[in-house]
Amino acid sequence: MPLTRKPTTGPLQGLRILDLTRLLPGPLGTMLMADMGAEVIKLEDPKAPDYVRQFPPHLNGESVHYLALNRSKRSMWLDIHTDEGRALFFDLVRTADVVVEQFRPGFLDKVGVGYEAARAINPKIIYVSVTGYGQTGPYARSAGHDLNYTAATGILGLTGAADGPPEPLGVQVADIAGGSYMTVIATLSAVLARQQTGIGQHVDVAMTDGAMPLLSTVFALLNGGNPDLAIRGQAPLSGGLPNYSVYPCQDGKWVALGALEAKFWLKFCQLTGHPDWERFQTPANDTERSDAKRQLSDLFRTKAQSDWVSFGLNHDLPISPVYDLTDLEADPQIQARRMILTEEHPIAGTYRSIGVPLKFSETPAVPAWPAPQTGEDTEAILRELGTPPTP
């Protein structure tokens, strides 16, 4: 690996981000920006590095979770609890555009490296603070994880069958949609604002707030006077509509039927020989809804998953396979979009990772290098700052 490595492609080249985040939300957000060409320097305390490095399983000692969330970054040891570490942090702040941090509100101020202290050194610096509940409010300093945030926003309460308990979601929705993605949006919005104002700012990213827009359509049902539809298993797009649901196939696999619009549903009914099902697009009551789902289940059980998928493709109907994770690599769309990559790490060896989701025609975004060994770039960065490395 070269002594000094910098991104060479992507639309965010020239943006320098200091990454003080750990675990999932912040690291994934900063990795997305690193893949897009930002220079992201992951700063870790030698006494308490990113906890995710401890999470199993490991490949030759490297956590697969650390590998998944930290590629395309540079890595530097930095202890902000010491005078020397704080001085070095401010040296970095002078050269940086953005600091992304994920500590509880007030922690960095207490240590002496909060936004106000950094702004006094670099008025253009942007601080993006990622927390569960935000910098203000009665829960601001409360502990939490994705499960808590989806519970607190009502998302968890909407998930599962109508006659069953709330079901934890299959992925970390609040962490990623409310945290990682909002971190990218917050960072780039503040950078754009700085281009116009010439000054930086502090951006408060709360994962609960960021997850709330996911409720937009179901919450609208309350305004429409339909509170009975805004409950678990009854909301139109989460189990309430027979023509927008999942069904078992003959081979034990599942398909997702997304015939939401009338043009799709009417075509489906005609082609399957059930024009009488057209009324099921808007079931009159719970009994009719249950009857429609039972009849559709019986129909889908007559063919294998692949047959139903081919049927959908041949007739322009939204019928998709419900994949297990092990099925993804064989899907031609996943392959065409390069959304699963094979990477080589000097210690972990060969492993698979998720690709870059945004495609740019003129400034392509691609992973620059695999996740760095922790502290790998420390000496190179110190030399850039003109600070002799510690022997």
PyMOL commands that set and color helices and strands:
alter all, ss='L'
color gray80, all
select helices_A, chain A and resi 25-35+51-54+64-69+83-95+107-111+115-121+146-153+156-158+173-197+207-223+227-229+236-240+262-271+275-281+286-300+305-314+325-330+332-336+378-385
alter helices_A, ss='H'
color red, helices_A
select strands_A, chain A and resi 16-20+39-44+58-59+62-63+74-77+98-101+126-131+202-206+244-248+254-258+319-321+340-345+349-354
alter strands_A, ss='S'
color yellow, strands_A
deselect
rebuild
show_as cartoon
